[in-house]
Amino acid sequence: MGSGIKDWPENERPREKLLRLGSGALSEAELLALILGSGDAASNRSALDLGRALLTEFGALRRLADASCSELQRVKGVGLAKATSIKAALELSNRCKARPLESLASYTSPSQVFEHLNYEFRDRRKEYFMALLLDGKNRIIRRAQISEGSLNQSLVHPREVFNVAVRESAAALILLHNHPTGDPTPSPEDLEVTRRLCEAGELMGIKVLDHIIIGDGSFYSFTERGIM
């Protein structure tokens, strides 16, 4: 099949199919074809061929979304422009699904935090350690990133966490980080860092309400498990 989708029968073209039946009727390869916009004349591949090749190479949309632009460009016919278009479209999808935690929204439960942050963190390749800062009425003041990288005592020091909390006049905070493996079960390092931060919070008069670990489709709450 050539690179010109415009030469196909009208009812087989992805754009016309979407207009006629809605986006839900399109396959993943067809949706990618619309993002790509055109095929690769040099290899005589249509945009749909490139979409299929990307799915074959990466296996699933989740892995495609996690790929870098240079990794996407390893597929013949996918240049920088097409790779950045794919990354932008998939990032928009993630942002659409994510529900941002609003400033001064009341904290209610660990599942509330997971619902808001799951899509943002589930595909991250690194660990990100964050703190949700709360006022005296358990309203969220803001979210602060503390560190990036594998969790250990050198990256997450009490002064880094509580300096931010003091500057924002926080009365309490919730610790949270992600596990790139997808398994939210706490490691020995997670347990030790949590213990140290809770002790520091007692001394500072800023209560640590919970530590939430975000995995792939699930989370671990220290408070719910009775560890804190």
N, C-alpha and C positions, 0 to 999 in steps of 0.2 A: 504494500500500500504506500503510495507516495506521500510527500510531505504536505500536500495541499488538501486540507480538510474541506476547503471551499468547493472542491471537485466531487465530494461525496454526495450521495442522495440527501436531500434536505432533512429528511426525518432521521438520519443517522448522525448528523452533526451535533456535537455536544452543546453548542450554544442554542441551537434551535430546539433541541430536546429539552433543555432546561426551561426555555420560555414556554414550551408546550406542556410539559409534565411537572415542572418544578425541580428544584435542586436535589430533592430526595430521590429522584428517579435515576440520577447519574451514578455511575460507578466511581470508585476512587480514582481510577486512571482517567476517566472523563473529566472529573473535577480538576485534576492536575493539568490536563490538557488545556483547560480554560485559563488556568493560572499562567501556564507557560506561554500561551498566546500563539505560538508558531512552532513548527518542527525544525528539523535540521536538514537543509537542502544538500549539504555535503555528503551525508550518509543516506539521503533519501528516506528519512524517517519523519513521520507525522508527529504532531504534538501528542497525539494519543499513544503512539509508539514510545515516545520519550517518557510519558507518564507510566506506561507499563514497565519500561526498563527501570525506572526509579523504584517502583514497588518491588520488582524482582530483585534488585540490588540490595535494598534495605529491609525487605520482608514485610514491613507494616508502616503505617503512617506515624506511629509513635517513634519508631527508630528513624524515620525520615525527618521528623521534627527535631530530633536530637542531633542530627548530623550537622557538621559545619559546612560552610559554603565550599571550601576546598574539597571536602568529601563528596558533596553533591556533584561537583564538576568532574569527578572521575567517571561519571556516566557519559558516554560519548554523545555529543550533541547538546550537553547542558553546559553553557558558559556562565560567566559571572552574572550577567543580567538575569538569566533564568534562575540561577541558584538564589540570588537575593530576592527575587519575586516569590519563590517558594518559601523562603525563611520568613518573609514579611507576612505572607498570607497565613501561615501556620501560627505565627506569633499573635496575629490579630484574633485567630480562633481561640487561642489560649486566654487572651485578655477578655474576650467576650464571655467565656465560660466562668472566668474568675469573678468573684464578687468582692470588691475591695472593702476592707474594714474601715468604716467611716470614723473620723475623729469624733470623739464624745459619744460614740455608740456604746451601749452598756454591754459589758462582758457577761455572758450567761453560762457558757459551758465549753469544754474542750472541743466538742463536735462543731460548735459555731466557728471556732478558729480554723479547724480542719476544712470545713465547707468553704471558707473564704480563701484559703491559701493552698489547697490541694493542687489545683491546676497550675499554679505558679511554680510550685517546687517539685512536683513529682518527677519531672524529667531532667532536673539539674544534675550535672556530673560532679559537682563539688558540694560539700556540706556548707550551709550558711547558718550561722548562729544569730538569732534575733532576740529582741526583747520587746514585748508589748508593755508600754508604760500606762499605768492606770491612775486615776485620781481617787480621792477618798470615797467616791460613790461607785467605784468599779467601772467608771467610764474610761474608754480608751483615749488617751491623749495623743499618742502616735506610736509608730513602730520604728525601732532603731536597729540597724544591722551592727553587730558587735564584731564578728570575724567571718572569714571565708577560708575554708580548708578543713582538713580532718580535725575533729574535735579533740583538744587536749588542754592541759592546764596552762600551757604557755600562750595559746591562742585566746582562751577565754579566761581572763584574769578578773577577779572581783572588781578591781578599780575601773576596768573598761566598762563593765556593766553598770556599776553604781555611780560613776561620774555622769553618765547620761541621765540616769534616774534623778540624781540631785539637781542637775541643770534644769530639768523639766518639772521639778517639784512633784515627782511621782510619789504616791502613797503606797503603791504596790506594783508588782510586775509579774509577767508571765514569760518564762523562758521558752523558746521554741527553736528547733532546728530540723533539718531534713536528713534522711538517709538515702543517698543515691542508689544503694542496693535495692531499695524498695521495701526492705524489712524494717519496721519501726522498733523492733526489740532493742532496748538500751544495751549499750556495750559497758564494760567495766569503767571505761573513761567517762561515759555519760553519767554513770552513777556517782563517780567521784567528783566530777565538775558540779553536778547538782548539789551534792552534800556541801561542798565548799561555798557555793553561792547562797545556799539557804542559811548557813552559819553567818556569812557576811551580812546578809539581809537582816538577821536578828540584831546584829551589832549596830547597823545603820538605821534601824527603825523603819525599814522598807520591806514589807512582807513579800516573799516569793510565793505566789499562789499556786503555781503549777509549772511543770516542764512538759511540753508537748513535742513529741517526735513525729514528723510527717513521713510516711512511707508512700508506697504506690497503692492508692485506694484504701489505705487504712492509717490509723495513728495510734500512738501510745501516750497515755496521760499518766504521769506519775501520781497525781492526786486520785484519779479514778482507781488506780491499782493499789492505793493505800500506802505508797512509798513515802509520800510527803504528808 
